Amino acid sequence: MGRVTDLAAFSSLLTDEGRGLLADLRHYDPAQELAVASRLRRDHPAELVSAALGQARLRQRAVAKFGADDAYRMFFTPNGVEQSTRASVARHRAASFARLGVRRVADLCCGIGGDAVALARAGIAVLAVDRDPLTAAVARANVEALGIADLVEVRCADVTEVDTSAYDAVFVDPARRGGRGRIFDPEAYSPPLSWAVDAARRAPYAALKVAPGIPHEVVPPEAEAEWISDGGDVKEAVLWFGTAPGSVRATLLPSGAALATSAPLPAPPVRGVGRYLYEPDGAVIRAHLVAEVAARLDGGLVDETIAYVTADELRPTPYAAAYEITDELPFNLKRLKALLREREVGTLTVKKRGSAVEPEEVRRRVKPKGPHAATVFLTRVAGAPTMLVGRPAAAPAERG
Ligand SMILES: C[S@@+](CC[C@H](N)C(=O)[O-])C[C@H]1O[C@@H](n2cnc3c(N)ncnc32)[C@H](O)[C@@H]1O
């Protein structure tokens, strides 16, 4: 389908007939698509039915990012839903802009409007720019559907041609996915990171969303780099301008717990495995803040290259999941099998860091059986392939 046809099909969804069809399709079962389509085609044009079914599928996919309330009012494109910022992360960012006193943001590369919506809901006026006509039309429909059109101006333009001098902040979320999966070279972003950095330097405040794998060396010295995880999964990194030059920060959603420093500690000591093993959150690891977490736990690393912290005490921290370690064995699946059999472990969680062995392979080889649960860590301890067996540590208050 060509671009113009895409736009025409999308516009047809905004008519009363299109909206009615979408409302009917809210609870449709994709497995029944053929039957649903032929039923609807009796009363509606085939193109409209196919556009509505496509949109209904996208809305179902979008629920995970936007929640059902918004997802079933919003509109999406396949790339738009894929590339949009999830609502929890966009809300967090919008709140950060609001805390800086920002009132007007130029959202350069707005996509279907994931960030623009959150900014407007934080009371910030937004100029939302995307060069793709269909994407811009979808963003416009979204701010209308969510009742925030008075705060958001959507403009279809190339961001490199937009004058942002009237705005007290710019936010840039470049397109990062090429035809062959994700692009890790920040100069291959559209627009390239160097353009976004220039735009950021011209504004009083700026935030640039980048892939979480961005090497620390390419972070400009005047930027503050923030890594954000949600539910333990690292979602993105953001380079802030106008805030805390040279700082790194890990923000963990949904709690919002944030660990930051402008003077990173040296690498933690390597020590023997203690009673507890802590698995730092991915945002902490990406932000290179494992040493800060180890210091708070009075712990050390099990190996200088591995981001597991070990300590003798259980200290509650939002930045790492704690496990009580019961056994430390050299890597050997036969021994693991014997140990788990003896302990009657039927539910085995396999975690690994610094091991090439696949968790599925371990489960297949040890065939866990029994009423108990355990976690095994496949890792290296002081360079040697090692298995650490344990279980999630109960919070101190829960221990009888
Ligand atoms: C990652 S998406 C933005 C997602 C958005 N923040 C959201 O949460 O929905 C990037 C967008 O940048 C747009 N884009 C890429 N290069 C552009 C340029 N030079 N000018 C305007 N838009 C551009 C693409 O069309 C795409 O929609």
The ligand as an SDF file (V2000), in Angstrom:
LIG
                    3D

 27 29  0  0  0  0  0  0  0  0999 V2000
   11.4280    6.6450   17.7340 C   0  0  0  0  0  0  0  0  0  0  0  0
   10.1670    7.4490   16.8280 S   0  0  0  0  0  0  0  0  0  0  0  0
    9.5030    8.5870   18.0160 C   0  0  0  0  0  0  0  0  0  0  0  0
    8.6120    7.9510   19.0480 C   0  0  0  0  0  0  0  0  0  0  0  0
    7.9330    8.9160   19.9820 C   0  0  0  0  0  0  0  0  0  0  0  0
    8.8370    9.5170   20.9190 N   0  0  0  0  0  0  0  0  0  0  0  0
    6.8070    8.2380   20.7290 C   0  0  0  0  0  0  0  0  0  0  0  0
    6.9380    8.0160   21.9330 O   0  0  0  0  0  0  0  0  0  0  0  0
    5.7900    7.9050   20.0990 O   0  0  0  0  0  0  0  0  0  0  0  0
   11.0900    8.3990   15.7010 C   0  0  0  0  0  0  0  0  0  0  0  0
   10.3080    9.2000   14.6710 C   0  0  0  0  0  0  0  0  0  0  0  0
   11.2250   10.0980   14.0580 O   0  0  0  0  0  0  0  0  0  0  0  0
   10.7440   10.4070   12.7710 C   0  0  0  0  0  0  0  0  0  0  0  0
   11.8780   11.0320   12.0580 N   0  0  0  0  0  0  0  0  0  0  0  0
   13.0610   10.4850   11.7130 C   0  0  0  0  0  0  0  0  0  0  0  0
   13.8550   11.4010   11.1260 N   0  0  0  0  0  0  0  0  0  0  0  0
   13.1430   12.5670   11.1150 C   0  0  0  0  0  0  0  0  0  0  0  0
   13.4230   13.8750   10.6570 C   0  0  0  0  0  0  0  0  0  0  0  0
   14.6010   14.1770   10.0900 N   0  0  0  0  0  0  0  0  0  0  0  0
   12.4670   14.8140   10.8140 N   0  0  0  0  0  0  0  0  0  0  0  0
   11.2790   14.5250   11.3750 C   0  0  0  0  0  0  0  0  0  0  0  0
   10.9690   13.2960   11.8310 N   0  0  0  0  0  0  0  0  0  0  0  0
   11.8860   12.3270   11.7090 C   0  0  0  0  0  0  0  0  0  0  0  0
   10.2490    9.0940   12.2500 C   0  0  0  0  0  0  0  0  0  0  0  0
    9.2780    9.3140   11.2410 O   0  0  0  0  0  0  0  0  0  0  0  0
    9.6820    8.4350   13.5330 C   0  0  0  0  0  0  0  0  0  0  0  0
    8.2800    8.5950   13.5800 O   0  0  0  0  0  0  0  0  0  0  0  0
  1  2  1  0
  2  3  1  0
  2 10  1  0
  3  4  1  0
  4  5  1  0
  5  6  1  0
  5  7  1  0
  7  8  2  0
  7  9  1  0
 10 11  1  0
 11 12  1  0
 11 26  1  0
 12 13  1  0
 13 14  1  0
 13 24  1  0
 14 15  1  0
 14 23  1  0
 15 16  2  0
 16 17  1  0
 17 18  1  0
 17 23  2  0
 18 19  1  0
 18 20  2  0
 20 21  1  0
 21 22  2  0
 22 23  1  0
 24 25  1  0
 24 26  1  0
 26 27  1  0
M  CHG  2   2   1   9  -1
M  END
$$$$
